[in-house]
Amino acid sequence: MTKIPTTVITGFLGSGKTTLIRHLLHNAGGRRLAVIVNEFGDIGVDGDILRGCGADACAEEDIVELANGCICCTVADDFLPTMTKLLERADPPEHILIETSGLALPKPLLKAFAWPDVRTRATVDGVIVVIDAAAVAAGRFAPDEAALAALRAQDPNLDHETPLEELFEEQLGSADLVVLNKTDLLDAAELAAVERDVLAAARAGVVAMRACEGRLHPSALLGLGLSAEDDLDSRPSHHEAEADHDHDDFTSFVLHAGAIEAAEPLAARLGDILARHDVLRLKGVVAVRGKPARLIVQAVGPRVETYYDRRWREDESRMSRLVVIGEKGFARENIEAALIAALV
Ligand SMILES: Nc1nc2c(ncn2[C@@H]2O[C@H](COP(=O)(O)OP(=O)(O)OP(=O)(O)O)[C@@H](O)[C@H]2O)c(=O)[nH]1
């Protein structure tokens, strides 16, 4: 039996995974694709955005959400049944894309491809790690050396890595191909420096492709034919010994609100809130009074983007909902209060 090639697309929160998949779906060249989308946070935004993009390569039912937590922790309960169902379809997809949550450790997912139900019918074509080149250049994944030195002076046994740095390394270490995304936000010298640092942290032989909004030709991303599930030992992991990794270092909440009066001031208001608080990611759907379409809100670090995607359906209630993700201990009450005040 021919195995269905499956591409795992991973990378930190907001690096551009959904954007890259949207581009793939619109340029699939007749190939029938299915997408499994996993998100951190209690509401699915990415699946909704992908379904809203209306690409021919992928019907709405071919986009499947795994919403019960990070894919690396729910492999047996969520991923395997979903994948098996997809593979058992009378008319299975020609290629499967899996978007992991931005906080996922890819290795437990790769290990699932060794399970008998999956192994005989699917193979990991390749692991693509999408990198927010601007966030790397801004030092978001690098430790604050001065602060760490001070902490270490108090406690010499201190773990030397921050949660962000560790996750970044873990994802990068699993890559077959690195997409250096958001190149529009950097100049040539900055980009070259990021590329050098990223490749130094990846496995030997891994190449980086530069991209803006994930716009790469599908032939560069799909059909790598690497059977990554047979090559797990070369992918280092901090969590090899942990059966269950519960993302203790990160947390999220969902904010529900009514329709807002006008879209224009929202981005600036959100930008202001994000400049004052340590939010890693904010995204969701906002209803604007009198507007027939949904306003999508996206923020990665302090950068905010808003755009209308599709019309509200008759059966949908026109409510706003935002998911907010940060490191554990972030000022949830203050952020929540500020967001409620901004969503008017
Ligand atoms: N400037 C710039 N923005 C980009 C680029 N690619 C994506 N973005 C924006 O970055 C934000 C996050 O993009 P997504 O594709 O949702 O990122 P993601 O990795 O799927 O996010 P999570 O699933 O939350 O981890 C959105 O506002 C995108 O429009 C790019 O190349 N340049």
The ligand as an SDF file (V2000), in Angstrom:
LIG
                    3D

 32 34  0  0  0  0  0  0  0  0999 V2000
    5.0680   41.0840    8.3860 N   0  0  0  0  0  0  0  0  0  0  0  0
    4.7620   39.7860    8.2160 C   0  0  0  0  0  0  0  0  0  0  0  0
    3.7330   39.2610    8.9040 N   0  0  0  0  0  0  0  0  0  0  0  0
    3.4700   37.9520    8.7010 C   0  0  0  0  0  0  0  0  0  0  0  0
    4.2070   37.1350    7.8090 C   0  0  0  0  0  0  0  0  0  0  0  0
    3.6930   35.8750    7.8420 N   0  0  0  0  0  0  0  0  0  0  0  0
    2.6730   35.9090    8.7260 C   0  0  0  0  0  0  0  0  0  0  0  0
    2.5320   37.1610    9.2500 N   0  0  0  0  0  0  0  0  0  0  0  0
    1.5480   37.6190   10.2530 C   0  0  0  0  0  0  0  0  0  0  0  0
    1.8940   37.0370   11.5140 O   0  0  0  0  0  0  0  0  0  0  0  0
    0.7180   36.7930   12.2680 C   0  0  0  0  0  0  0  0  0  0  0  0
    0.6830   35.3240   12.6990 C   0  0  0  0  0  0  0  0  0  0  0  0
    0.5680   34.5020   11.5510 O   0  0  0  0  0  0  0  0  0  0  0  0
   -0.0390   33.0290   11.6200 P   0  0  0  0  0  0  0  0  0  0  0  0
    0.1150   32.4310   10.2760 O   0  0  0  0  0  0  0  0  0  0  0  0
   -1.3950   33.0580   12.2280 O   0  0  0  0  0  0  0  0  0  0  0  0
    0.9620   32.3680   12.6530 O   0  0  0  0  0  0  0  0  0  0  0  0
    0.8710   30.9160   13.3280 P   0  0  0  0  0  0  0  0  0  0  0  0
    2.2540   30.4150   13.4050 O   0  0  0  0  0  0  0  0  0  0  0  0
   -0.1230   30.0680   12.6090 O   0  0  0  0  0  0  0  0  0  0  0  0
    0.3080   31.2870   14.7880 O   0  0  0  0  0  0  0  0  0  0  0  0
   -0.1200   30.2640   15.9740 P   0  0  0  0  0  0  0  0  0  0  0  0
   -0.9390   29.1980   15.3340 O   0  0  0  0  0  0  0  0  0  0  0  0
   -0.8920   31.1380   16.9120 O   0  0  0  0  0  0  0  0  0  0  0  0
    1.1380   29.7700   16.5840 O   0  0  0  0  0  0  0  0  0  0  0  0
   -0.4570   37.1950   11.3770 C   0  0  0  0  0  0  0  0  0  0  0  0
   -0.8110   38.5120   11.7170 O   0  0  0  0  0  0  0  0  0  0  0  0
    0.1390   37.1190    9.9800 C   0  0  0  0  0  0  0  0  0  0  0  0
   -0.5110   37.9660    9.0560 O   0  0  0  0  0  0  0  0  0  0  0  0
    5.2890   37.7470    7.0810 C   0  0  0  0  0  0  0  0  0  0  0  0
    6.0190   37.1150    6.2940 O   0  0  0  0  0  0  0  0  0  0  0  0
    5.5090   39.0660    7.3380 N   0  0  0  0  0  0  0  0  0  0  0  0
  1  2  1  0
  2  3  2  0
  2 32  1  0
  3  4  1  0
  4  5  2  0
  4  8  1  0
  5  6  1  0
  5 30  1  0
  6  7  2  0
  7  8  1  0
  8  9  1  0
  9 10  1  0
  9 28  1  0
 10 11  1  0
 11 12  1  0
 11 26  1  0
 12 13  1  0
 13 14  1  0
 14 15  2  0
 14 16  1  0
 14 17  1  0
 17 18  1  0
 18 19  2  0
 18 20  1  0
 18 21  1  0
 21 22  1  0
 22 23  2  0
 22 24  1  0
 22 25  1  0
 26 27  1  0
 26 28  1  0
 28 29  1  0
 30 31  2  0
 30 32  1  0
M  END
$$$$
